[in-house]
Amino acid sequence: KDLSEAKKWYQKAADQGHEKAKEKLNEVSAAIAIKDTELKYQLANDYYYGRNGKTKNYSQAVIYFRQAAEMGHADAQNELGWCYQHGQGVKKDYVEAVKWYRKSAEQGHRSAQNNLGNRYYNGEGVTKDYVEAAKWYRKAAEQGQQNGQYNLGWCYQYGQGVTKDL
């Protein structure tokens, strides 16, 4: 199996007007993009954690997290947000952290939803807003994310963003 070679031959046929080749070209191109995105995410993790022969290097990890994140990889978006939140490989920047957490959270990434809720709860990178925090905690909690469940419980216990309900 060689998607690049398949793409080359589908392209030749498509250039000559072959309709089925045009469809297959789009299919193979999408598969290559997904594979490339996942490879960038894995390489980022190798640098972040210092594994698979890579020396731990947050700056290098951020390069690959960003590439995968810009290609829509939800895990990479969450990790890039984490790097900005904690100043790992980049200057600490809560606004940038929120930007990446939101992209990931909107794709349904439960940890990113909890992380975004925390930014609203603490007013880091956004205006403090307990209602918005509780909204994101709930999304994470409903997907079984333990910290989101804990944080939503906290909101109900103290009436922060929701009506107090023990």
N, C-alpha and C positions, 0 to 999 in steps of 0.2 A: 504494500500500500504506500503510495507516494502522492500526496495531494498536490505538491508543486508540479510534478510531472503530469498529473491528470489535468491540472489547470492549463499547462502549456498546450496540450493537445486539444482540449475543449476550446481554447482561445483560437487556435488555427481553424477549427471547424466553424466556430461562431463567426469568424472574420469572413467566411465564405457563405454566410447566411443560414447555416444549419440551426434551426429553431431549438431543437432538443439540446444541442451543445450550449446554446445561450443560457438555457435554464440550468444545466449542469454547471456551467461556469460560475453562475451566481451562488449555487449551492456549495461548490468547492471553495470559492473565495470566502464565503462566510465561515466554513469549517476551518480554514487556514487562520482567519482572524481570531476565532475562538481559541485555537491551539496556541497562537502567538501570545495572546493575552494571558492565558494560563501559564505559559512558560515564563513570561515576565514576572508574574506574581510569585511563582515558585523561586525564581532567581532572587527576587527581593527578600523572600523569607530566608533563603540561604545566607544572604549577607546580614540580615537582621539578627539571626540566631547563631551565625557562624557555624554552618554545617555544610555537608557535601563538598568539603575541600575549600570552602570560602572562609576567609577571616571575617569575624564580626566587624561590620562597617555600616553604621546607621546612614551615613551620607550616601553610600552606594545603594543601600536598600531603598532609600527615598526615591532615587532616580527610577528604579524599576517599579516601585509602588505607584509612582506618579504615571508612568507610561501605561501600566495596566489600568489604573484608576481612570485615566482619560479615555480609555477604550471601553469604560462602563463596568469594569470588574468591581462588584459590590464589596467583596472582602478587601481588595486593595484600597478602595475608597475609605473604608473604615480604618484600615491600618495607617493610611496616610494622615487621616484625621488624628489618630493616636500620636503619630510622630510630631505633628504640629502642636498638639496639646501638651506634650511632655518635652518638646525641644530636642527630639532625637533625630539627628542628622539635618535638622533645620532649626532656625530660630523659633522659639516658642511663639505661637501666634494663634490665639483662641478664635479669632474671626475666620482664619483659614481652616482651623480644625472643624468649626461648625459647618463651613461650606462642604467639606468632604464627608462629614458625618451625615449631613442632610441628604446628599446624593445617594449614599449607601442606604440610609434609613428609608428613603422613599422607594427603594427597590425591595423593601421588606426585610432588610438585614437586622436581625433582632438585637445584636450587640450595639450596632450603630444607633438604633432607636434608643436604647438605654443611655448610650454616651451622649446623644443629642439631648435627651431629657436632663441629664446631669448639667449640661451647659446652660440650659434654661433655668434649672433649679438654682445654680450658683451664680448666674449672671455673667458667665465667661464667654465673651465673643458675641453675646446677644444681651438684650435687656432682660433682667431677672423676670421670670414669668412662671409662676407655679402652675397655672392652668395649662400652659403649653408643656411644661415638664411632665405633668400628670398624663397628658395626652400621649406623649412619646413613651412614658413608662408603661402605660396600659398596652400599647402596641407590642412592646417587647414582652411584657408579662403574659399576654395572651398567646404568645408563641413559646412559652415555657422558659424564657430567659430569667434565671434566678435573681440576678441583681434588679431587673425590672420589676419582678414580683415583690421583692423586698422594698424597693423604693416606692412602689405604688401603695404598699401597706403603710409605709411611713406617712405618705401624703394623707391617707384616710385617717390614721391615728391622730395626726396633728391638724387636719383640716387645711392642708396646703394645696390649693389648686382644685380641691374637691370638697364637698360637704363632709365635715367630720363624721366618721362612722366607725366606731370601734368594732 
